[in-house]
Each structure stands twice: as C-alpha cells, then as structure tokens.
Amino acid sequence: KTHDLVYKNIKGVYASDIDYINPIKSEKKFLGLLPNPINTDKIAFIDLKIDGKIKIFLGINSGTYYSKGIVFFEKALEIVGKKYEDKIEIIIAQNLPYQDYIKLYDSSHIVLDQVYAFDQGYNALEAMAKGKVVFTGAEKEFENYYNLQDEVAINALPDVDYLVTTLSYLIENPAKITEIGTRARKFIEKEHDYKIIAEKYLKTWG
C-alpha cells in the first residue's frame, strides 16, 4: 500500500541499473536509467600486481545464497582449486559484517559476485572501483547501453562449465586480469562517479 501511495504521487521513476528497467519500462512514468553512484574519492584503486598466487574471493551471505547462485561458484571453485592448486588461492568469507568483508577481498584479484543479473549491484561496483575482475551481471543489454567494446566485468552465468572455462582462461593469462581490472576502474569513474551522478540528480529534480 505504501508503494502504491508513493507511486501514485510521483512524476516519474528512474531505474538504477539494467535489471530494474524490464519490470518498469512499459510504465508511463518510467524516465530512464540513473546509475548507482560510487564514491571514487573514498574507494581507492588497488594495483593488481600478480607476483604470486592469483587470489579468488567468494563472499557468501546465507540470505542471498540461492538468489545469487552461489552454488555455481562453489562447484566451479572445487574444480579450478584442484586444477590450479599451485597457482591460485581461494578465499571464502561467509556471513561477515560489510567492513570485514571488504578488508578480506582487498587482497584478491578476482571477486565472484552473482550469476543472476544483467547489471552490477553495489558489491560488484565497489569491487570494480578497486580494480578487481568481478564475475557478476554484465549481459549484452549492459554492454550495449554503455557502448562497451571491451570487458569491464565478467558476465557470470549459472553454468559451472562456463565458469570453470572463464576462470581457467584468466588464471592462465594473468595479464588479462590486470587489463580488465584497469578498465573496470575507468568504467566506474566514467559512468558511476558520485559527483557525476549527483549532477544528473540535480538536473532531473532541480
């Protein structure tokens, strides 16, 4: 009822990422996309130097275990963990407070976020801002909207074989990890910087 009351009295509604467009794009009040803002002044880029094992991070929150498709990541990690035991370190963090969670993945090169999305949520966006290679939503709709020619994130799918193949490629080609991580940061600065988004907010509601 509260939602209906608010929606009835607004002039328009924006989606904050691609995932929210489909449910509301046919609504008369739909105005387009205003991306989620990221404070790039506070979130520093971490140079992805790979001088040892490649660190792969999986954060598990029991409340979103199924909705994010974590089981696919777990199965993929079992396989790559055995295949590349001498080349990778797998970090799994479960049900941790946000700040502890962030500290743990600061040392990682690859972050496994979710498999059921078209676009990135805050967890993925902040990891990208730090220069991580993030397995998350990065579907064609996302690439087309931002007119991307090169990957800024890995489009994760609910397919263990695909995840294993993609992880294997990155492990065997570490230079790609650095390339994608650098592009990820630049993408966040261009499309999600909080000052740029704030200006769009002001232009919209000013």
Backbone bond lengths (Angstrom), bond angles and torsions (degrees), N, CA, C in turn:
res aa  C-N    CA-C-N  psi(-1)  N-CA   C-N-CA  omega(-1)  CA-C   N-CA-C  phi
1 K - - - 1.459 - - 1.529 111.15 -
2 T 1.317 116.21 -41.26 1.465 119.66 179.29 1.529 110.38 -62.19
3 H 1.329 115.45 -43.01 1.469 120.42 178.33 1.520 110.39 -59.71
4 D 1.315 116.71 -46.19 1.464 120.98 -178.87 1.521 111.16 -62.41
5 L 1.336 116.43 -39.65 1.461 121.03 -179.86 1.525 110.74 -64.59
6 V 1.321 115.70 -46.67 1.464 120.28 179.88 1.524 110.35 -64.37
7 Y 1.327 116.31 -47.07 1.462 121.00 -176.68 1.526 111.34 -62.23
8 K 1.307 116.38 -34.75 1.464 121.49 -178.99 1.524 111.38 -66.12
9 N 1.332 116.11 -28.91 1.462 120.00 -173.09 1.531 114.73 -105.66
10 I 1.321 117.16 9.11 1.460 119.01 177.30 1.528 110.73 -96.41
11 K 1.325 114.96 158.42 1.461 119.94 178.38 1.524 111.89 -86.75
12 G 1.319 115.51 -28.76 1.457 118.89 -178.55 1.509 111.35 -166.90
13 V 1.333 115.91 166.05 1.463 121.02 -179.73 1.527 109.90 -136.48
14 Y 1.321 115.57 135.84 1.462 122.47 176.43 1.526 110.04 -108.42
15 A 1.310 116.12 149.48 1.468 121.37 170.93 1.527 107.07 -91.82
16 S 1.342 116.53 146.46 1.468 119.74 -179.91 1.526 112.37 -96.64
17 D 1.330 116.76 -11.57 1.463 120.27 170.42 1.528 109.52 -157.60
18 I 1.320 116.37 174.02 1.464 122.02 -173.98 1.528 112.21 -59.27
19 D 1.326 116.66 -34.83 1.468 120.18 -177.85 1.522 112.98 -60.34
20 Y 1.331 116.69 -29.19 1.462 119.97 -177.33 1.525 113.47 -88.11
21 I 1.333 116.49 -7.39 1.462 118.78 -178.02 1.526 112.11 -71.23
22 N 1.332 116.87 -49.32 1.470 120.12 -176.23 1.524 114.48 -53.80
23 P 1.337 119.61 -43.75 1.468 119.18 -178.74 1.528 114.35 -67.33
24 I 1.349 116.96 -22.29 1.468 117.88 -174.22 1.527 114.53 -123.13
25 K 1.331 118.11 0.81 1.465 119.49 -173.59 1.524 113.66 -64.82
26 S 1.326 117.13 -22.89 1.464 119.83 179.52 1.529 112.38 -87.32
27 E 1.327 116.45 -6.58 1.467 120.52 179.60 1.531 110.26 -72.41
28 K 1.315 116.59 141.39 1.459 120.92 179.88 1.525 111.94 -63.96
29 K 1.330 116.11 -28.28 1.463 119.99 -177.10 1.532 113.44 -86.54
30 F 1.322 117.32 -1.58 1.464 120.38 -179.22 1.526 110.18 -69.85
31 L 1.339 116.44 126.43 1.460 121.64 -175.09 1.525 114.54 -110.58
32 G 1.327 117.07 -10.44 1.457 118.82 179.89 1.518 112.81 129.50
33 L 1.321 115.81 -155.80 1.464 122.30 -175.94 1.524 111.58 -114.68
34 L 1.318 116.02 129.89 1.462 122.92 169.88 1.525 105.97 -122.45
35 P 1.320 118.65 104.31 1.468 121.50 -172.97 1.525 114.22 -60.29
36 N 1.323 115.42 155.33 1.463 121.04 176.12 1.527 109.91 -63.04
37 P 1.340 117.81 134.95 1.466 120.82 179.78 1.526 112.19 -82.70
38 I 1.330 116.12 142.76 1.457 122.54 176.93 1.530 108.52 -125.75
39 N 1.322 116.44 130.65 1.465 120.75 179.80 1.526 109.53 -79.66
40 T 1.305 115.29 91.66 1.464 120.89 -176.90 1.529 112.42 -75.55
41 D 1.333 117.45 -8.68 1.460 120.18 174.74 1.529 110.56 -77.56
42 K 1.320 115.97 -34.63 1.467 120.57 -178.00 1.528 112.98 -90.89
43 I 1.323 116.73 -25.25 1.464 120.10 -179.50 1.524 108.62 -99.92
44 A 1.302 115.23 105.29 1.464 120.65 -175.02 1.526 112.04 -83.05
45 F 1.315 115.09 145.84 1.460 121.13 173.77 1.524 108.92 -70.37
46 I 1.322 116.57 133.70 1.461 121.72 178.01 1.523 108.22 -109.54
47 D 1.325 115.96 116.42 1.464 120.57 -178.27 1.528 109.99 -61.33
48 L 1.325 116.42 121.68 1.459 121.26 -175.55 1.528 112.32 -82.97
49 K 1.309 116.00 66.73 1.460 119.60 177.30 1.526 108.98 -74.10
50 I 1.301 115.85 130.80 1.462 120.46 179.78 1.527 108.02 -114.93
51 D 1.328 115.28 92.51 1.463 119.92 -179.28 1.525 111.26 -117.19
52 G 1.315 114.89 14.42 1.461 120.79 178.51 1.514 108.25 -157.38
53 K 1.314 116.03 -137.82 1.456 119.52 179.15 1.529 111.38 -74.49
54 I 1.316 115.89 145.70 1.461 121.76 174.91 1.526 107.42 -78.99
55 K 1.326 115.91 126.00 1.460 120.73 -175.81 1.529 110.68 -98.12
56 I 1.324 115.35 124.57 1.466 122.03 -179.46 1.520 108.32 -113.39
57 F 1.326 116.38 124.14 1.465 121.81 -174.79 1.523 111.62 -109.22
58 L 1.320 115.80 132.10 1.466 122.04 173.47 1.517 108.53 -127.31
59 G 1.317 116.12 115.05 1.459 121.32 176.41 1.519 109.09 -96.65
60 I 1.324 116.24 130.36 1.463 120.26 -177.67 1.520 110.49 -118.84
61 N 1.314 115.49 122.06 1.460 122.56 172.01 1.518 106.15 -112.68
62 S 1.318 117.21 118.88 1.467 120.47 -174.85 1.521 112.43 -57.83
63 G 1.332 116.70 -27.65 1.460 120.32 -179.14 1.514 113.81 -71.59
64 T 1.332 116.63 -22.20 1.472 120.33 -179.53 1.529 111.86 -120.30
65 Y 1.318 116.10 16.12 1.466 121.45 -176.03 1.525 111.77 -55.18
66 Y 1.330 116.44 -47.80 1.466 120.23 -176.62 1.525 111.88 -81.95
67 S 1.325 116.96 -39.52 1.463 119.72 -177.00 1.526 112.55 -67.77
68 K 1.325 117.17 -23.50 1.468 120.39 177.90 1.524 112.80 -97.15
69 G 1.338 116.41 -5.99 1.462 119.48 178.49 1.519 113.72 69.98
70 I 1.317 116.34 36.68 1.465 121.18 -176.34 1.524 112.55 -60.33
71 V 1.321 116.82 -30.89 1.467 120.30 -178.06 1.531 112.10 -58.01
72 F 1.327 116.84 -32.69 1.468 120.44 179.29 1.532 110.88 -67.63
73 F 1.328 115.80 -39.29 1.459 120.05 176.55 1.527 110.85 -65.89
74 E 1.329 116.28 -42.62 1.465 120.23 -179.04 1.529 111.20 -59.85
75 K 1.317 115.83 -44.83 1.467 120.08 -179.68 1.527 111.24 -66.24
76 A 1.330 115.80 -39.45 1.468 119.78 178.73 1.525 110.80 -65.53
77 L 1.328 116.44 -39.18 1.465 120.40 -179.91 1.524 112.13 -67.20
78 E 1.317 116.57 -33.32 1.466 120.10 176.49 1.532 110.15 -59.03
79 I 1.323 114.74 -41.38 1.467 120.24 -177.45 1.524 111.75 -73.25
80 V 1.334 116.69 -51.06 1.475 118.79 -178.11 1.526 111.12 -69.17
81 G 1.336 116.39 -27.73 1.458 119.94 177.93 1.516 111.95 -62.14
82 K 1.315 116.31 -38.53 1.469 121.27 178.04 1.529 111.04 -78.40
83 K 1.334 114.70 -38.07 1.466 120.33 -176.67 1.527 112.55 -69.19
84 Y 1.338 116.14 -36.47 1.464 120.88 -175.75 1.528 111.73 -124.48
85 E 1.308 116.15 42.16 1.465 121.22 -175.63 1.522 112.99 -54.10
86 D 1.325 116.60 -35.55 1.464 120.76 -177.45 1.525 113.35 -87.57
87 K 1.338 116.93 -5.14 1.463 120.16 -175.27 1.525 114.19 -112.78
88 I 1.334 117.74 -18.11 1.463 119.38 -174.78 1.525 112.30 -129.67
89 E 1.324 113.63 157.93 1.466 121.76 171.62 1.525 106.91 -124.73
90 I 1.310 116.78 124.83 1.460 121.35 -179.10 1.527 109.29 -100.08
91 I 1.325 115.46 124.00 1.464 121.59 179.46 1.526 108.36 -111.78
92 I 1.322 116.76 119.45 1.463 120.94 178.56 1.522 108.98 -118.01
93 A 1.332 116.25 122.49 1.464 122.22 179.51 1.523 108.56 -120.06
94 Q 1.325 116.51 129.94 1.462 119.68 -174.99 1.525 112.15 -125.13
95 N 1.339 115.09 130.50 1.467 123.11 175.44 1.527 113.24 50.67
96 L 1.323 115.86 47.97 1.455 120.61 179.32 1.522 111.01 -99.04
97 P 1.339 117.69 152.38 1.466 120.21 171.93 1.525 109.20 -59.04
98 Y 1.314 116.15 151.69 1.463 121.36 -173.65 1.524 112.70 -53.42
99 Q 1.327 117.12 -47.28 1.462 120.06 -176.33 1.528 112.29 -63.86
100 D 1.327 116.89 -39.57 1.467 120.47 177.35 1.527 110.48 -65.82
101 Y 1.318 114.07 -39.45 1.465 121.50 179.19 1.529 110.31 -59.99
102 I 1.336 115.65 -46.03 1.464 121.38 -178.98 1.534 111.15 -62.45
103 K 1.321 116.07 -43.38 1.468 120.27 -178.90 1.525 111.24 -61.43
104 L 1.322 116.04 -40.53 1.461 119.80 -178.68 1.519 112.14 -63.51
105 Y 1.340 116.29 -42.85 1.465 115.32 -175.83 1.521 114.35 -85.49
106 D 1.329 116.83 -2.03 1.463 119.09 175.81 1.525 112.36 -59.45
107 S 1.322 116.56 -29.53 1.464 120.11 -178.03 1.529 112.79 -87.23
108 S 1.327 116.56 -5.16 1.468 120.09 -174.32 1.523 112.33 -87.44
109 H 1.328 114.98 158.26 1.463 121.79 176.26 1.529 111.27 -99.26
110 I 1.330 115.07 -35.38 1.464 121.67 -177.15 1.526 109.11 -123.35
111 V 1.324 116.89 133.31 1.467 122.23 178.39 1.525 109.07 -118.97
112 L 1.316 116.49 127.06 1.462 122.02 177.69 1.522 108.52 -97.00
113 D 1.318 116.77 114.41 1.467 121.47 -172.07 1.527 113.24 -102.48
114 Q 1.330 117.47 -68.87 1.459 120.52 -179.04 1.530 110.75 -161.94
115 V 1.344 115.35 162.58 1.473 119.49 -177.26 1.527 113.13 -113.17
116 Y 1.324 117.45 -9.21 1.464 120.07 -175.88 1.526 111.22 -110.41
117 A 1.314 117.84 70.47 1.463 119.74 179.78 1.523 110.70 -159.57
118 F 1.324 115.13 155.49 1.459 121.87 174.26 1.530 110.37 -93.72
119 D 1.332 115.90 -28.76 1.458 123.41 -170.56 1.532 107.99 -137.09
120 Q 1.319 116.89 179.90 1.458 120.55 -176.51 1.528 113.16 -98.97
121 G 1.331 115.31 143.09 1.452 121.43 171.34 1.521 108.66 -92.45
122 Y 1.341 116.48 -173.69 1.464 119.98 -175.15 1.521 113.78 -63.09
123 N 1.311 117.58 -38.49 1.462 119.97 179.86 1.527 110.35 -57.23
124 A 1.325 115.83 -46.94 1.465 120.65 -179.98 1.526 111.54 -68.61
125 L 1.324 117.13 -43.24 1.461 120.86 -177.68 1.525 111.85 -61.44
126 E 1.332 116.61 -41.93 1.460 119.39 -179.65 1.527 111.32 -69.84
127 A 1.324 116.63 -34.86 1.468 119.77 175.96 1.526 110.31 -66.30
128 M 1.327 116.45 -40.44 1.463 120.83 177.53 1.522 110.87 -64.07
129 A 1.329 116.69 -37.65 1.462 120.75 178.53 1.523 111.12 -62.17
130 K 1.322 116.15 -29.59 1.464 120.43 178.22 1.529 112.11 -83.57
131 G 1.333 115.58 -5.77 1.455 119.40 177.99 1.507 114.45 91.98
132 K 1.334 116.32 21.24 1.461 119.92 177.73 1.527 110.58 -82.21
133 V 1.328 115.74 155.72 1.459 120.59 169.17 1.523 105.68 -90.50
134 V 1.324 116.45 115.40 1.462 120.96 -171.96 1.527 111.33 -110.70
135 F 1.325 115.05 127.73 1.462 121.60 172.02 1.522 106.73 -88.21
136 T 1.320 116.70 111.20 1.459 121.20 -172.01 1.521 108.82 -160.35
137 G 1.324 117.09 -162.86 1.452 120.11 175.55 1.520 110.56 -75.89
138 A 1.324 116.81 122.50 1.472 121.64 176.75 1.521 107.82 -155.27
139 E 1.326 114.80 54.09 1.461 121.93 -175.75 1.532 111.65 -71.75
140 K 1.335 115.28 173.74 1.466 121.08 -179.95 1.524 111.72 -57.44
141 E 1.335 116.32 -36.73 1.465 119.89 179.25 1.524 110.91 -59.68
142 F 1.321 115.26 -39.18 1.466 121.59 177.90 1.530 110.21 -67.26
143 E 1.320 116.30 -48.90 1.466 120.63 -179.48 1.524 111.43 -61.45
144 N 1.319 116.43 -40.69 1.466 120.35 -179.21 1.524 111.58 -68.30
145 Y 1.323 116.69 -40.64 1.467 119.97 -178.67 1.528 110.77 -60.54
146 Y 1.323 116.15 -44.05 1.463 120.38 -177.88 1.531 112.70 -92.91
147 N 1.333 116.52 4.30 1.462 122.12 178.29 1.535 111.63 53.17
148 L 1.321 115.46 50.18 1.461 121.29 -177.61 1.526 111.05 -86.16
149 Q 1.309 115.61 132.88 1.461 121.33 177.11 1.529 111.43 -98.39
150 D 1.329 116.28 -24.86 1.465 121.85 -179.15 1.524 109.66 -128.79
151 E 1.320 115.82 155.40 1.460 121.03 -178.04 1.526 112.14 -66.15
152 V 1.331 115.56 135.26 1.466 121.32 171.41 1.527 109.34 -113.53
153 A 1.316 116.07 -10.38 1.462 123.85 175.46 1.524 106.56 -156.49
154 I 1.323 116.11 162.34 1.460 120.47 178.24 1.522 108.95 -95.62
155 N 1.321 116.21 124.84 1.466 119.35 178.49 1.529 109.29 -72.46
156 A 1.310 116.26 106.01 1.463 121.39 -178.15 1.525 110.14 -82.39
157 L 1.316 116.18 137.53 1.462 122.14 -179.60 1.527 110.04 -124.41
158 P 1.336 117.71 155.29 1.469 121.12 177.03 1.524 111.24 -76.79
159 D 1.318 115.28 60.89 1.461 123.01 -174.13 1.531 107.72 -144.62
160 V 1.318 117.03 106.66 1.462 121.49 -175.10 1.524 111.83 -60.87
161 D 1.326 117.59 -44.11 1.468 120.95 -179.50 1.526 111.28 -59.98
162 Y 1.324 115.97 -42.84 1.467 120.87 178.38 1.526 110.70 -62.48
163 L 1.323 116.67 -44.55 1.462 120.65 -179.61 1.526 111.08 -63.75
164 V 1.318 116.58 -42.05 1.468 120.98 178.66 1.528 110.47 -63.15
165 T 1.324 116.28 -44.53 1.469 120.84 179.95 1.523 111.26 -62.06
166 T 1.321 116.19 -43.97 1.465 120.63 -178.05 1.521 111.53 -69.33
167 L 1.323 116.66 -43.70 1.464 120.10 176.67 1.528 110.73 -62.03
168 S 1.322 116.25 -41.80 1.467 121.03 179.97 1.526 111.08 -60.58
169 Y 1.324 115.88 -41.99 1.465 120.40 179.52 1.530 110.61 -60.71
170 L 1.321 116.46 -44.33 1.463 120.30 -179.26 1.525 111.39 -67.37
171 I 1.319 116.35 -40.53 1.468 120.69 179.57 1.528 110.79 -63.35
172 E 1.319 115.87 -38.92 1.467 120.65 -179.00 1.528 112.66 -82.04
173 N 1.331 116.11 -13.82 1.471 121.17 179.35 1.528 109.45 -131.05
174 P 1.328 117.56 69.44 1.470 121.23 -174.83 1.524 114.75 -59.00
175 A 1.321 117.40 -24.18 1.468 119.48 177.92 1.523 110.48 -61.80
176 K 1.341 116.44 -30.45 1.463 120.96 178.75 1.525 111.08 -66.02
177 I 1.328 116.18 -33.30 1.464 120.54 178.57 1.524 109.52 -62.16
178 T 1.317 115.55 -45.63 1.462 120.61 178.94 1.526 111.15 -63.67
179 E 1.326 116.77 -43.06 1.466 121.35 -179.19 1.527 111.46 -61.68
180 I 1.324 116.16 -49.66 1.466 120.47 -177.41 1.524 110.49 -66.50
181 G 1.332 116.82 -40.35 1.461 120.44 179.22 1.515 112.25 -62.03
182 T 1.325 116.50 -39.84 1.469 120.96 178.41 1.526 110.52 -67.11
183 R 1.325 116.67 -42.24 1.472 120.12 177.98 1.524 110.93 -65.39
184 A 1.325 116.24 -35.57 1.466 120.42 -180.00 1.524 110.52 -60.23
185 R 1.318 116.29 -45.89 1.465 120.42 179.12 1.530 110.91 -61.97
186 K 1.314 116.87 -45.56 1.463 120.40 -179.68 1.528 111.08 -62.45
187 F 1.329 116.15 -37.18 1.462 120.56 178.25 1.522 110.66 -63.25
188 I 1.318 117.20 -44.58 1.466 121.13 179.44 1.523 110.18 -62.40
189 E 1.319 116.67 -43.12 1.465 120.55 179.68 1.523 111.48 -62.47
190 K 1.314 116.49 -36.06 1.466 120.63 -177.41 1.524 113.01 -80.39
191 E 1.327 117.39 -42.49 1.462 120.72 -169.97 1.532 115.22 -107.51
192 H 1.342 117.89 -18.00 1.467 120.10 -174.26 1.526 114.30 -126.59
193 D 1.323 118.00 2.88 1.465 119.58 -179.69 1.527 110.24 -55.69
194 Y 1.327 116.28 131.10 1.467 120.34 -172.08 1.524 113.94 -61.87
195 K 1.318 117.57 -29.95 1.462 119.60 178.94 1.528 110.96 -71.12
196 I 1.319 115.54 -40.02 1.464 120.05 178.20 1.524 110.47 -65.15
197 I 1.339 115.86 -43.57 1.464 120.12 179.72 1.524 110.38 -66.54
198 A 1.339 117.49 -38.03 1.463 121.26 178.67 1.526 110.72 -61.38
199 E 1.325 116.32 -39.54 1.465 120.51 177.71 1.526 110.89 -62.91
200 K 1.335 115.58 -37.46 1.465 119.75 177.72 1.528 110.53 -67.29
201 Y 1.335 115.86 -38.36 1.470 119.86 176.29 1.526 110.11 -60.50
202 L 1.337 115.61 -47.75 1.462 120.40 -178.04 1.525 111.52 -63.77
203 K 1.314 115.70 -39.28 1.465 119.90 179.17 1.521 110.50 -65.23
204 T 1.332 115.44 -35.44 1.462 120.47 -178.50 1.521 111.99 -73.69
205 W 1.343 115.96 -44.58 1.463 119.42 -173.67 1.531 113.91 -105.18
206 G 1.338 116.14 -2.25 1.445 119.08 -177.25 1.527 113.46 -70.41
